[in-house]
């Protein structure tokens, strides 16, 4: 891994990567097992675990 590579991304950055709206991303963040750290005023998403979570949960949520 490159020292400059970011491990944790913001909700806004995750929205751009996944091509989702902010409200949808915030719903995903609340799901059990979603790779995110939720702090009182900040949410950080594990960029490396995001593709794995998507693959494991593809088609499970409506």
C-alpha positions in Angstrom: 0.0 0.0 0.0 1.2 3.5 -0.9 1.7 5.8 2.1 -0.4 8.4 0.2 -3.3 6.1 -0.3 -6.3 7.0 1.9 -7.9 4.2 3.9 -10.9 6.0 5.2 -13.1 8.2 3.1 -16.0 10.6 3.8 -19.7 10.0 3.0 -19.3 12.5 0.1 -16.4 10.7 -1.3 -18.1 7.3 -1.0 -21.2 8.8 -2.8 -19.0 9.7 -5.7 -17.3 6.3 -5.9 -20.6 4.4 -5.7 -22.6 6.9 -7.7 -25.2 7.2 -5.0 -27.0 10.1 -3.3 -26.1 11.2 0.2 -29.4 10.0 1.7 -28.9 6.5 0.3 -25.3 6.4 1.5 -26.4 7.4 5.0 -29.0 4.6 5.0 -26.2 2.1 4.0 -24.0 3.4 6.8 -26.6 2.5 9.4 -26.8 -1.1 8.2 -25.2 -3.7 10.4 -21.8 -4.8 9.0 -21.3 -1.7 6.8 -17.6 -0.8 6.9 -17.9 2.6 8.5 -16.8 4.3 11.7 -19.6 6.6 13.0 -18.5 9.4 15.3 -20.8 12.1 16.7 -20.0 14.6 13.9 -18.2 12.6 11.3 -18.6 9.3 9.4 -15.6 7.6 7.8 -15.9 4.6 5.5 -13.2 2.0 4.9 -12.4 2.4 1.2 -10.8 -1.0 0.9 -13.6 -2.9 2.5 -16.4 -1.2 0.6 -16.1 -3.4 -2.6 -16.1 -6.5 -0.4 -19.2 -5.4 1.5 -21.0 -4.6 -1.8 -20.2 -8.0 -3.3 -21.4 -9.8 -0.1 -24.6 -7.8 0.1 -25.5 -7.4 -3.6 -29.2 -7.8 -4.1 -30.1 -8.2 -0.3 -31.5 -4.7 0.3 -34.5 -3.0 -1.3 
